[in-house]
Amino acid sequence: MTDRLSPGPGSPGAALNRIYDYSLGGKDNYCADREVAIEAFGSFRAARLLPRENRKFLRRAVRHMLDEGVRQFLDVGCGLPGKGNVHEVVHARDAAGRVVYVDNDRVAVVHYQALLHAVPNATAVHGDARKPHAVLADPEVTALIDLRRPVGVLMTATLDAILDEEDPEGIVRAFTDAMAPGSHLAICDFTDDAMTSCERALQDRIVADAGLVFTSRSRSRIAAFFDGLDLVEPGLVPAPEWRPDRPHEPATGWLVAGVGRKP
């Protein structure tokens, strides 16, 4: 790992949160995080667009779930707050809607807790997606989320921070098994299907130099996360092409997104 690109304090997941924050114009990041982002922007045109593709999909997915009658949401791997947070989208439609943010980065959780201190029906808890049963059993989660009723589980830009040996399929299955019929799962994740071998090698070098945990997967592998669920039209597609509500730039092809409904 080089000193120049060594991430700031916290876990590799915290560093990804700060890099993502910088990419969206936020201020909760360190010089080292900005250097990683700037190098990625210079190496890949797509890199600058990815956080916006992910964030916009998240908002559209939440609105779809609201249209389907879902009124409680669990945002797993929420990252740092930004524009159009889940509780803002939900409460614009229904003030009684319930939202719980979960992240293993304590700084992200503290930021959300400060944002939510006067907001009813929303909270943020420290938890790790790698321990789904602990997340689902957390007293603050169970105080707001009733798993006997439909819930929207959001895992956007989350699974890329989970290594293959940490069993991402099992992690997703633990959440979907706990969901009541009528619940929805939203996933937006990185795919390397469109990358050339040179681009993949460069990506791996930047990630390794920065000491980040990052895994991109094939589209077919990501599609398997929805096993047992009914994929909502248009299925698993490039993130900007999932039910767009306004004109958008051409998709980078590096993020695929979908929503599955539990029958």
C-alpha positions as CSV (number, residue, x, y, z in Angstrom):
1,M,0.0,0.0,0.0
2,T,1.4,3.4,-0.9
3,D,1.5,6.2,1.6
4,R,0.1,8.6,-1.0
5,L,-3.2,6.7,-1.4
6,S,-3.4,5.2,2.1
7,P,-7.0,5.9,3.2
8,G,-7.8,8.0,6.2
9,P,-9.0,6.7,9.7
10,G,-11.5,3.9,9.9
11,S,-12.3,0.6,8.2
12,P,-12.0,0.0,4.5
13,G,-15.7,0.3,4.4
14,A,-15.4,3.8,6.0
15,A,-12.9,4.8,3.3
16,L,-15.4,3.8,0.6
17,N,-18.1,5.8,2.3
18,R,-15.8,8.9,2.3
19,I,-14.7,8.4,-1.3
20,Y,-18.4,8.1,-2.3
21,D,-19.2,11.2,-0.3
22,Y,-16.5,13.2,-2.2
23,S,-17.8,11.9,-5.5
24,L,-21.2,13.3,-4.7
25,G,-19.8,16.7,-3.6
26,G,-19.8,16.1,0.1
27,K,-17.3,17.4,2.7
28,D,-17.0,14.3,5.0
29,N,-13.7,13.0,3.5
30,Y,-10.0,13.2,3.9
31,C,-7.2,14.2,1.5
32,A,-6.3,10.6,0.9
33,D,-9.9,9.7,0.0
34,R,-10.0,12.6,-2.5
35,E,-6.7,11.4,-4.1
36,V,-8.1,8.0,-4.7
37,A,-11.3,9.4,-6.2
38,I,-9.4,11.8,-8.4
39,E,-7.1,9.0,-9.7
40,A,-10.2,6.9,-10.4
41,F,-11.8,9.8,-12.2
42,G,-8.7,10.3,-14.3
43,S,-8.4,6.7,-15.2
44,F,-12.1,5.9,-15.8
45,R,-14.7,8.3,-17.2
46,A,-17.4,6.1,-15.7
47,A,-16.1,6.6,-12.1
48,R,-17.4,10.1,-11.7
49,L,-20.9,9.0,-12.8
50,L,-21.3,5.9,-10.6
51,P,-22.3,7.4,-7.3
52,R,-25.0,9.4,-9.0
53,E,-26.3,6.4,-10.9
54,N,-26.5,4.5,-7.6
55,R,-28.1,7.3,-5.6
56,K,-30.8,8.0,-8.3
57,F,-31.7,4.4,-8.6
58,L,-32.1,4.2,-4.8
59,R,-34.6,7.0,-4.8
60,R,-36.6,5.5,-7.7
61,A,-36.6,2.0,-6.1
62,V,-37.9,3.5,-2.8
63,R,-40.7,5.4,-4.7
64,H,-41.7,2.2,-6.5
65,M,-41.9,0.3,-3.2
66,L,-44.0,3.1,-1.7
67,D,-46.3,2.7,-4.7
68,E,-46.6,-0.9,-3.9
69,G,-47.7,-0.1,-0.3
70,V,-44.4,-0.7,1.5
71,R,-44.1,1.7,4.5
72,Q,-41.0,0.4,6.3
73,F,-37.4,0.3,5.0
74,L,-34.1,-1.1,6.1
75,D,-31.1,0.6,4.4
76,V,-28.2,-1.8,4.8
77,G,-24.8,-0.3,4.2
78,C,-26.3,3.2,4.0
79,G,-23.0,5.1,3.9
80,L,-22.9,8.8,4.7
81,P,-26.1,11.0,4.3
82,G,-26.5,12.9,1.1
83,K,-29.2,14.5,-1.0
84,G,-32.5,12.7,-1.1
85,N,-32.0,10.3,1.8
86,V,-34.3,7.4,2.1
87,H,-36.3,8.9,5.1
88,E,-36.8,12.1,3.1
89,V,-38.2,10.2,0.1
90,V,-40.4,8.1,2.4
91,H,-41.7,10.9,4.6
92,A,-42.5,13.1,1.6
93,R,-45.1,10.4,0.8
94,D,-46.1,9.2,4.3
95,A,-44.9,10.8,7.5
96,A,-45.7,7.5,9.3
97,G,-43.3,5.5,7.1
98,R,-40.4,3.9,9.1
99,V,-36.7,3.9,8.1
100,V,-33.7,2.3,9.7
101,Y,-30.2,3.0,8.4
102,V,-27.5,0.5,9.1
103,D,-23.7,0.8,8.6
104,N,-20.5,-0.6,10.1
105,D,-18.9,2.8,9.8
106,R,-19.6,4.5,13.1
107,V,-18.9,8.0,11.6
108,A,-21.7,7.4,9.0
109,V,-24.1,6.3,11.8
110,V,-23.3,9.3,13.9
111,H,-24.0,11.6,11.0
112,Y,-27.4,10.0,10.4
113,Q,-28.2,10.1,14.1
114,A,-27.5,13.8,14.2
115,L,-29.6,14.3,11.1
116,L,-32.5,12.3,12.6
117,H,-32.5,13.6,16.1
118,A,-35.8,15.4,15.6
119,V,-37.2,13.1,12.9
120,P,-39.8,10.6,14.1
121,N,-40.0,7.1,12.7
122,A,-36.3,7.0,11.6
123,T,-33.1,6.0,13.2
124,A,-29.5,4.8,12.4
125,V,-27.7,1.8,14.0
126,H,-24.2,0.5,14.0
127,G,-24.3,-2.9,12.3
128,D,-22.6,-5.1,9.8
129,A,-24.3,-6.6,6.7
130,R,-22.0,-9.6,7.2
131,K,-24.0,-10.4,10.3
132,P,-27.6,-10.2,9.1
133,H,-29.1,-12.0,12.0
134,A,-27.5,-9.5,14.4
135,V,-28.8,-6.6,12.4
136,L,-32.4,-8.0,12.2
137,A,-32.3,-8.7,16.0
138,D,-31.0,-5.3,17.0
139,P,-33.5,-3.7,19.5
140,E,-33.5,-0.4,17.6
141,V,-34.3,-2.2,14.4
142,T,-37.1,-4.3,15.9
143,A,-38.6,-1.2,17.5
144,L,-39.3,0.3,14.1
145,I,-39.3,-2.7,11.6
146,D,-42.0,-5.3,11.9
147,L,-40.8,-8.3,9.8
148,R,-44.3,-9.7,9.9
149,R,-45.3,-6.9,7.4
150,P,-43.8,-6.0,4.0
151,V,-40.4,-4.3,4.3
152,G,-38.1,-2.8,1.7
153,V,-34.5,-4.0,2.2
154,L,-32.0,-1.7,0.3
155,M,-28.6,-3.0,-0.5
156,T,-27.2,-0.4,-2.9
157,A,-23.4,-0.2,-3.3
158,T,-23.2,-2.6,-0.4
159,L,-22.4,-6.1,-1.7
160,D,-19.3,-4.8,-3.5
161,A,-17.7,-4.3,-0.1
162,I,-18.3,-8.0,0.8
163,L,-15.7,-10.5,-0.3
164,D,-16.7,-13.8,-2.0
165,E,-15.3,-15.7,0.9
166,E,-17.7,-13.9,3.2
167,D,-20.7,-15.6,1.4
168,P,-22.6,-12.6,-0.1
169,E,-25.3,-15.0,-1.3
170,G,-25.9,-16.3,2.2
171,I,-26.0,-12.8,3.6
172,V,-28.7,-11.7,1.1
173,R,-30.6,-15.0,1.7
174,A,-30.7,-14.3,5.4
175,F,-32.4,-11.0,4.8
176,T,-34.8,-12.3,2.2
177,D,-35.7,-15.4,4.3
178,A,-36.7,-13.0,7.1
179,M,-38.9,-10.8,4.9
180,A,-42.7,-11.2,4.8
181,P,-44.5,-11.8,1.5
182,G,-44.9,-8.6,-0.4
183,S,-41.5,-7.3,0.8
184,H,-39.0,-6.0,-1.7
185,L,-35.2,-6.2,-2.1
186,A,-33.3,-3.5,-4.1
187,I,-29.7,-4.2,-5.2
188,C,-27.4,-1.9,-7.1
189,D,-24.0,-3.5,-7.6
190,F,-20.8,-3.2,-9.6
191,T,-20.3,-5.6,-12.6
192,D,-17.1,-6.1,-14.5
193,D,-18.8,-7.6,-17.5
194,A,-18.2,-4.5,-19.7
195,M,-14.6,-4.0,-18.5
196,T,-11.6,-4.8,-20.6
197,S,-8.8,-6.8,-19.1
198,C,-6.7,-3.6,-19.0
199,E,-9.4,-1.7,-17.2
200,R,-9.9,-4.6,-14.7
201,A,-6.2,-4.6,-14.0
202,L,-6.1,-0.9,-13.4
203,Q,-9.1,-1.1,-11.2
204,D,-7.5,-3.8,-9.1
205,R,-4.3,-1.8,-8.8
206,I,-6.1,1.3,-7.6
207,V,-8.1,-0.7,-5.1
208,A,-5.0,-2.5,-3.8
209,D,-2.9,0.6,-3.5
210,A,-5.7,2.3,-1.5
211,G,-6.2,-0.7,0.8
212,L,-9.9,-0.9,-0.1
213,V,-12.2,-3.9,0.0
214,F,-14.0,-4.0,-3.3
215,T,-15.4,-6.8,-5.4
216,S,-17.1,-6.5,-8.8
217,R,-19.1,-9.4,-10.1
218,S,-20.7,-10.7,-13.2
219,R,-24.3,-9.8,-14.1
220,S,-25.3,-13.4,-13.7
221,R,-23.8,-13.6,-10.3
222,I,-25.7,-10.5,-9.2
223,A,-28.9,-11.8,-10.7
224,A,-28.6,-14.9,-8.4
225,F,-29.0,-12.6,-5.4
226,F,-32.6,-12.4,-6.4
227,D,-33.2,-16.2,-6.3
228,G,-36.7,-16.9,-4.8
229,L,-37.9,-13.4,-5.6
230,D,-39.9,-12.1,-8.5
231,L,-37.9,-9.5,-10.4
232,V,-39.8,-6.4,-11.0
233,E,-39.8,-5.1,-14.6
234,P,-37.5,-4.3,-16.3
235,G,-35.4,-6.8,-14.4
236,L,-31.7,-6.5,-13.8
237,V,-30.5,-3.7,-16.0
238,P,-27.9,-0.8,-16.0
239,A,-28.8,1.4,-13.1
240,P,-30.0,4.5,-15.1
241,E,-32.3,2.2,-17.2
242,W,-34.3,0.9,-14.2
243,R,-37.6,2.8,-14.5
244,P,-36.0,6.2,-15.4
245,D,-38.2,9.2,-14.5
246,R,-36.2,11.8,-16.5
247,P,-33.6,12.0,-19.2
248,H,-30.2,10.7,-18.2
249,E,-26.7,10.3,-19.4
250,P,-25.8,7.1,-21.2
251,A,-25.3,4.3,-18.7
252,T,-21.8,3.5,-17.7
253,G,-22.6,-0.2,-17.8
254,W,-20.6,-0.6,-14.5
255,L,-23.6,-0.6,-12.2
256,V,-26.6,-3.0,-12.6
257,A,-29.7,-2.6,-10.5
258,G,-32.9,-4.4,-9.9
259,V,-35.8,-4.9,-7.4
260,G,-37.2,-8.2,-6.4
261,R,-40.6,-8.9,-4.7
262,K,-41.1,-11.8,-2.3
263,P,-44.2,-13.7,-3.4
